[in-house]
Amino acid sequence: MWPGLVGKGSPGAEPPISLDTMLDLTTQAEVDGIKFDGVDLFLFEPHVSIDLDDDGIEQLAEKIQSRNLVVGSVVAPVWPPTGGGSAMGDDEERKRYIEQVRKACRIGSKLRELGVRPDGVVRIDSACSPADWAKDPETNQAKIARTFLEACDVAEEFGERLAAEGEICWGGMHSWRKMTDLLERVNRPQTLGFQADMAHTLLYILGYNAPEDALLPANWDWSDPHKLDEALKTLTSALQPWTIDFHVAQNDATVHGSGTHDKTGHHCLPNDPNGKLRIAHHAGYWLHGPDGKLSKSIRHICWDGCMFQNAKMMEEQTWNDILQAMIAVRDAHGWREEEDETEAVEAVEVGSGVVSKNGMAKTSRPKKKRLTKLKTAKANLRKKTGKVVTKKATRKPTPKTKAAKKKTPVKAAKKKKVAAKKSKPRTKAKATRKTARKRR
């Protein structure tokens, strides 16, 4: 819901788009029968008051549920113009900052209790500019870290998690190195993580507001896609382990500002001809860990289209294009919390990987491990249903004739050969391994 508010409502800016209108636009979007599952909320007027009482929260939940939607993340209005204060400010500013986090956690927790918010984080940033931060980098970074530590204490009271969204416009978070440093100073990974937005993180590698941390050369002409991939690998190797919330987005490698919002990564439509990202491909760097496996640390993905023009937001095609890009990311890198165990039993080997009946590719594993996984799945299914799942169970019994029962010379020879092998003395190492297997 942020594009309805961010960079809007102030003198010279476009007016906000109401929450009801944004919700209606969300529910109307559809691609191949697939619709949006939910929305992220900005806890600020005129959408949602940060001082909303319990009755108001219940009405908000009913409004969203009536549209068959859920709530994901919520944004704490921590900035001075919205009632908060700088995270590196004086005691009074920092106190206002923490109070806004407390109010946001309360609303988020209440929505969870009401069953409308199954997952999601409370989003924060430092609420200060890189220029002010640069006046005393070490002192200011330490102050932001202390404020974030206090915010973590508050979040834990409500059972919430905080996500710091790295943007070039927030002091102490304006480069990938500064962002990593801040997360490490706080060092509360169970409570404070990183919110990656593909539009903002693209500018991280270009070094906007922090040329010393650029991963691509100045005035790079974008002619080498492999160099972009390598830069994103370096970036994500540092920040992906902290990432707990993810924004699918496109950027044309420029900055944009609107209203009171400072210039930051310019969000473009996914099919913008000037977009520099291959969205589904580059999203994979954020959703996979350093080992190449899906991290499964993210419960949902969203699209952040801050500062889109109102006319563009009112076009149905805008929402469908965005939804289609998100579906592409989900199809390429998505995961299920509970896989159908019968599919695992009926999996068939194809080449070096395993493909289930529904055609979704599974991670390639050594054959021995795949067989172990199948055995485990069979055992779990047996516990649930009491049925034994084997290939033999599906075969029709073959009637045994006297000829079939009679031992042939070949079978007798094989039996003698097996007996001969068993009679050979085992080495100490083999005997030890057999004993170990018996213990297990």
Long-range contacts (C-beta under 8 A, 24 or more apart in sequence): 1-39, 1-40, 1-41, 1-42, 1-47, 2-40, 2-42, 2-75, 2-304, 2-305, 2-306, 3-304, 3-305, 3-306, 3-307, 3-308, 3-313, 4-42, 4-47, 4-313, 5-42, 5-44, 5-46, 5-47, 6-42, 6-258, 6-261, 6-306, 6-307, 7-257, 7-258, 7-259, 7-260, 7-261, 7-306, 7-307, 8-258, 8-259, 8-310, 9-46, 9-259, 10-259, 10-260, 12-259, 13-258, 13-259, 13-260, 14-258, 14-259, 14-309, 14-310, 15-310, 16-46, 16-47, 17-310, 17-313, 17-314, 18-46, 18-47, 19-46, 19-47, 19-48, 20-63, 22-47, 23-63, 23-64, 23-67, 23-69, 24-67, 25-313, 25-314, 25-316, 25-319, 26-67, 26-69, 26-319, 27-67, 27-68, 27-69, 28-316, 28-319, 29-316, 29-319, 29-320, 29-322, 29-323, 30-320, 30-323, 31-320, 31-323, 31-324, 31-327, 32-327, 34-323, 34-327, 35-323, 36-69, 36-323, 37-69, 37-70, 37-300, 38-64, 38-69, 38-70, 38-71, 38-72, 38-300, 39-64, 39-69, 39-70, 39-71, 39-72, 40-71, 40-72, 40-73, 40-74, 40-75, 40-120, 40-123, 40-302, 41-71, 41-73, 41-74, 41-75, 42-74, 42-75, 42-77, 43-74, 43-75, 43-76, 43-77, 43-103, 43-104, 43-107, 44-75, 44-77, 44-82, 48-107, 50-76, 50-77, 50-82, 50-83, 50-100, 50-103, 50-104, 50-107, 51-103, 52-107, 54-110, 57-107, 57-110, 57-111, 57-114, 58-114, 60-111, 61-111, 61-114, 61-115, 61-116, 64-116, 65-116, 70-116, 70-117, 70-118, 71-111, 71-116, 71-117, 71-120, 72-117, 72-119, 72-120, 72-299, 72-300, 72-302, 73-120, 73-121, 73-122, 73-123, 73-163, 73-195, 73-245, 73-302, 74-104, 74-107, 74-108, 74-111, 74-120, 74-122, 74-123, 75-104, 75-122, 75-123, 76-100, 76-101, 76-103, 76-104, 76-105, 76-122, 76-123, 76-124, 77-104, 78-124, 78-125, 78-127, 79-127, 80-127, 81-260, 84-127, 85-127, 86-126, 86-127, 86-128, 86-132, 87-125, 87-126, 87-127, 87-128, 87-143, 87-144, 87-147, 87-148, 87-172, 88-126, 88-128, 88-132, 88-133, 88-140, 88-141, 88-143, 88-144, 88-147, 88-171, 88-172, 89-128, 89-143, 94-143, 94-146, 94-147, 94-150, 97-127, 97-147, 97-151, 98-147, 98-150, 98-151, 98-154, 101-151, 101-154, 101-155, 101-162, 102-154, 105-154, 105-155, 105-157, 105-158, 105-160, 106-158, 108-158, 108-160, 109-158, 109-159, 109-160, 112-159, 118-299, 119-299, 119-300, 120-245, 120-299, 120-300, 121-160, 121-161, 121-162, 121-163, 121-193, 121-195, 121-244, 121-245, 122-155, 122-160, 122-161, 122-162, 122-163, 123-162, 123-163, 123-164, 123-165, 123-195, 123-245, 124-148, 124-151, 124-162, 124-163, 124-164, 124-165, 125-164, 125-165, 125-167, 125-170, 125-173, 126-164, 126-170, 126-171, 126-172, 126-173, 126-182, 127-170, 128-170, 128-171, 128-172, 129-169, 129-170, 129-171, 129-262, 130-168, 130-169, 130-170, 130-171, 130-174, 130-209, 130-210, 131-171, 132-171, 133-171, 133-172, 133-174, 134-171, 140-171, 140-172, 141-172, 141-178, 141-181, 141-182, 141-185, 142-185, 144-171, 144-172, 144-182, 145-182, 145-185, 145-186, 148-182, 148-186, 148-192, 149-186, 149-188, 151-192, 152-186, 152-188, 152-191, 152-192, 155-191, 155-192, 156-191, 161-190, 161-191, 161-192, 161-193, 161-244, 162-191, 162-192, 162-193, 163-192, 163-193, 163-194, 163-195, 163-244, 163-245, 164-192, 164-193, 164-194, 164-195, 165-194, 165-195, 165-197, 165-200, 165-245, 165-247, 166-194, 166-195, 166-196, 166-197, 166-200, 166-201, 166-204, 166-239, 167-197, 167-200, 167-264, 167-265, 168-200, 168-203, 168-204, 168-208, 168-209, 168-210, 168-255, 168-264, 168-265, 169-209, 169-261, 169-262, 169-263, 169-264, 174-209, 174-210, 175-204, 175-207, 175-209, 175-210, 175-212, 175-213, 176-201, 176-204, 176-205, 176-213, 176-215, 176-235, 176-238, 176-239, 177-210, 177-213, 177-238, 178-210, 178-213, 179-204, 179-239, 180-238, 180-239, 180-242, 183-242, 189-242, 193-242, 193-243, 193-244, 193-245, 193-297, 194-239, 194-242, 194-243, 194-244, 194-245, 195-243, 195-244, 195-245, 195-246, 195-247, 196-239, 196-240, 196-243, 196-245, 196-246, 196-247, 196-286, 197-247, 197-249, 197-265, 197-304, 198-247, 198-248, 198-249, 198-250, 198-251, 198-277, 198-279, 198-282, 198-283, 198-286, 199-247, 199-249, 199-250, 199-251, 199-265, 199-266, 199-267, 199-268, 199-304, 200-249, 200-251, 200-264, 200-265, 201-235, 201-239, 201-265, 201-286, 202-251, 202-253, 202-265, 202-276, 202-277, 203-251, 203-253, 203-255, 203-264, 203-265, 204-235, 205-231, 205-232, 205-234, 205-235, 206-253, 208-255, 222-253, 222-276, 225-278, 228-276, 229-282, 232-282, 232-285, 233-285, 235-285, 236-285, 236-286, 237-290, 240-285, 240-286, 240-288, 240-289, 240-290, 240-295, 241-289, 241-290, 241-295, 243-286, 243-295, 243-297, 243-298, 244-297, 244-298, 245-298, 245-302, 246-283, 246-286, 246-287, 246-298, 246-301, 246-302, 247-301, 247-302, 247-303, 247-304, 248-279, 248-283, 248-301, 248-302, 248-303, 248-325, 248-326, 248-329, 249-277, 249-279, 249-303, 249-304, 249-305, 250-275, 250-277, 250-279, 250-325, 251-275, 251-276, 251-277, 252-276, 256-307, 257-307, 258-307, 261-306, 261-307, 264-306, 267-304, 267-305, 267-306, 267-307, 267-308, 269-312, 269-318, 269-321, 269-322, 270-321, 270-322, 270-324, 270-325, 271-321, 279-325, 279-328, 279-329, 280-325, 280-328, 280-329, 280-331, 280-332, 280-333, 281-332, 283-329, 283-332, 283-333, 284-332, 284-333, 287-329, 287-333, 288-333, 293-363, 294-333, 294-335, 296-335, 301-326, 301-329, 301-330, 302-326, 341-377, 341-380, 341-381, 341-384, 342-381, 344-373, 344-374, 344-377, 345-374, 345-377, 345-378, 345-381, 345-389, 347-374
